Amino acid sequence: MVKTILILEDDVRLAMQWNRALTENGFIVYVTHGAIEATKLFDTNEIDLCIVDFMVHEQGKPSPNGGLSFLGRLGAAGRKKTKILGVSGMTHDYSAVNAEEFLLTFGAEDFLGKPFSADELLQQVRSML
């Protein structure tokens, strides 16, 4: 059975790399760049896994339209079977914010710190599904 993945990532280049790696390996992929768009796609499609970026930027500034907002919407909707993989570049050099802790607390089952390779992403996705 083909699995469907929703990507919420504001870095278009990264999102397209992940999309290419996943589609080349047989997954159906939807790419979004904000929580509002991601929620609409989630509400109208069967999604097996969401790859959710912690911090989304719009016009060069941090936006509330990111991963935590999306996870909050999923929690309110009572998602059942969808797995969540949290991702962020805010790992080692950000002592004020622990993105991994936030994402796991708000519903992600696992976490990958950016940067990571397409092979690492595929390995993580396969292990979660």
C-alpha positions in Angstrom: 0.0 0.0 0.0 1.4 3.4 -1.0 1.9 5.8 1.9 1.2 9.5 1.8 3.4 12.1 3.4 2.7 15.8 4.1 5.8 18.1 4.3 5.5 21.4 6.2 8.8 23.2 5.4 9.4 26.9 4.6 12.8 26.3 2.9 11.6 25.5 -0.7 14.9 24.0 -1.7 14.9 21.5 1.2 11.2 20.7 0.7 11.8 19.9 -3.0 14.8 17.7 -2.2 12.8 15.8 0.4 9.9 15.6 -2.0 12.1 14.2 -4.8 13.7 11.6 -2.5 10.4 10.4 -1.1 8.5 10.3 -4.5 11.4 8.4 -6.1 11.0 5.8 -3.3 7.3 5.3 -4.0 5.6 7.7 -1.6 2.9 10.2 -2.4 4.0 13.6 -1.2 2.3 16.9 -0.5 4.5 19.9 0.1 3.3 23.0 2.1 5.1 26.0 3.5 2.8 26.9 6.4 0.4 25.5 9.0 -2.8 26.9 7.3 -2.0 25.3 4.0 -0.9 22.1 5.7 -4.1 21.9 7.8 -6.2 22.2 4.6 -4.3 19.4 2.9 -4.5 17.3 6.1 -8.2 17.8 6.4 -8.9 16.7 2.7 -6.4 13.8 2.3 -5.5 10.6 4.0 -2.0 11.4 5.4 0.2 8.6 6.9 3.1 10.8 8.0 3.7 14.5 8.5 7.2 16.0 8.4 6.9 19.2 10.3 9.4 22.0 10.6 9.5 23.7 14.0 10.1 27.3 12.8 8.6 28.7 9.7 9.7 32.1 8.3 7.6 34.4 6.2 9.1 37.4 4.5 12.4 36.7 6.4 10.8 36.8 9.9 9.6 34.0 12.2 6.0 33.3 11.7 3.3 31.7 14.0 2.3 29.7 10.9 4.8 26.9 11.7 5.1 23.5 13.2 3.7 24.1 16.6 0.7 25.8 15.2 0.1 22.8 12.9 0.6 20.3 15.7 -1.9 22.2 17.8 -4.5 22.1 15.0 -3.9 18.3 14.6 -4.3 17.8 18.3 -7.6 19.8 18.3 -8.8 17.7 15.4 -8.1 14.4 17.3 -5.7 12.9 14.7 -5.5 9.2 15.2 -3.2 7.3 12.9 -1.0 10.0 11.4 2.7 9.8 12.5 4.6 13.1 13.0 8.3 13.6 12.3 9.5 16.9 13.7 12.5 18.6 12.0 14.4 21.7 12.8 17.8 23.4 12.4 17.3 24.9 15.9 19.3 22.2 17.7 22.9 22.7 19.0 23.4 26.4 18.6 20.1 27.5 20.1 20.4 27.3 23.8 17.2 29.4 24.4 14.9 27.0 22.5 15.0 23.2 22.3 13.1 22.5 19.1 13.3 18.7 19.6 11.7 19.0 23.1 8.9 21.3 21.9 8.1 19.1 18.9 8.0 15.9 20.9 6.0 17.5 23.7 3.4 18.8 21.2 2.9 15.4 19.4 5.8 14.5 17.2 6.8 10.8 17.6 10.3 11.4 16.5 12.8 14.2 15.5 15.6 14.9 13.0 17.9 17.8 13.4 18.8 19.7 10.2 20.9 19.2 8.2 20.3 15.6 7.4 20.7 13.6 4.2 18.0 12.2 2.0 19.1 8.7 3.1 18.7 9.6 6.7 15.2 11.0 6.0 14.2 7.8 4.1 15.5 5.6 6.9 13.5 7.6 9.5 10.3 7.6 7.4 10.5 3.9 6.7 11.1 3.1 10.4 8.1 5.3 11.4 5.7 3.8 8.8 
